[in-house]
Amino acid sequence: MVAAGIEAMNVYGGSASLDVLQLAKYRGLDTSRFENLLVQEKTVAMPYEDPVTFGVNAAKPILDTMSDQEKGRIELLITCTESGIDFGKSISTYIHHYLDLNRNCRLFEIKQACYSGTAGFQMAINFILSQTSPGAKALIIATDISRFSAKDAADAATADWSFAEPSGGSGAVAVLVGEDPIVFEVDVGANGYYGYEVMDTCRPVPDVEAGDVDLSLLSYLDCCEQTFLEYKRRVIGADYRSTFQYLAFHTPFGGMVKGAHRTMMRKESKAKSTEIELDFNKRVMPGIRYCQRVGNIMGATLFLSIAGTIDYGQYETQSRVGCFSYGSGCCSEFYSGIVHREGQQKQKKFQIEHHLNRRYSLSMNEYERILQDENAIKFGTKHGQPNSQLIAGAWESIQHNQSLALESIEGYHRNYNWRT
């Protein structure tokens, strides 16, 4: 059987970030809870950034390492998002265009809350395994944004949803899938999936997010357990504690992952508190480090965790990573794969941490200016032009890199331009 998995992956965390502890103090939230939330920063989408720019800017560094012949073998492009910009037209068409991909390519979009990235990834894996086009590659781009307005922030501060603002991030992860999975080789057939109807979170209209925090946590915990039990049924001898050298989770915020891991260690391994804490720091924390700095980017968050696991893990020998994906509503999956030392070395060339460090750091006054921007581009905008100078420092930060930015909207059609 041919191997399948990740040949390369890259993270794009935008041009600006915000210190979430500073935000919590400004909003008058209980800052004593923040240590347990394990959050530090969040990416804030600028007026000229949207799911298309995030996706293209995540993928371009990967394509820049490929020959024209290799790029020509990308025959499947899947965008995974709950931040679409049109009810019919997929953002994959824009991304396909600005990446200058081969026109002999399937391209479409998947929406399934935060599970969408895994849905696209598993579809790509099966495309490679099917060998309907030997040697072909697939490009999966999970991209999502959280945009808050002044009204959203005021409503959130007085509701159970108050921690959504500090944890909601923006960004994208691009994943190249093929037959040479040097970065992450999928364990074929090692999947446990589980889903049912639950109204934990939703977006009833494009610019509104609603939900039940407690129900969402309970559903996440339930799915984490049930997906692993199904994985264990299919993979004889699988053990939560000993089978996986690392664990990567969908990470709404780190504290939620810590709670899920604690529950699994108690139920599956009968572990005590001290053991659980040590195990969390060793096997789970590497995958949380990028998530702490970008925030919850929905369908891309699990892959943000996988990227961190690869960059910050120790790979003297090959190691198995267990992955838990969850999307509200809900659908979930536990799967696994092998990471090789050579894959870690390849991934470090993308310098993800370096690029996160270069983001412009927003003050609270600048953040409030973004929330109060009356000309902000919204879903369904027919004509518009983003105010690139709203935060001059953030705009200047992308001038030194070749980055795609939204330039205007004319008759609903979005026009983008490369900043060099």
Secondary structure, DSSP 4 states (H G I P E B T S, - for coil): ----EEEEEEEE--SEEEEHHHHHHHHT--GGGHHHHT--EEE---TT--HHHHHHHHHHHHHTTS-HHHHHTEEEEEEE-S--S-SSS-THHHHHHHTT--SS-EEEEE--GGGHHHHHHHHHHHHHHHTSSTT-EEEEEEEE-----HHHHHHHHTSTTTTHHHHB--EEEEEEEES--SSEEEEEEEEEEEE----SEEEEETTEEEE-HHHHHHHHHHHHHHHHHHHHHHSTT--TTTS-SEEEE--SSHHHHHHHHHHHHHHHH---HHHHHHHIIIIIHHHHTTHHHH-B-GGGHHHHHHHHHHHHS--SS-EEEEEEEEETTTEEEEEEEEE-HHHHHHHHTT-HHHHHHTSEEPPHHHHHHHHT-TT---TT-SEE---TTTTHHHHHHTTTS-EEEEEEEETTEEEEEEE-
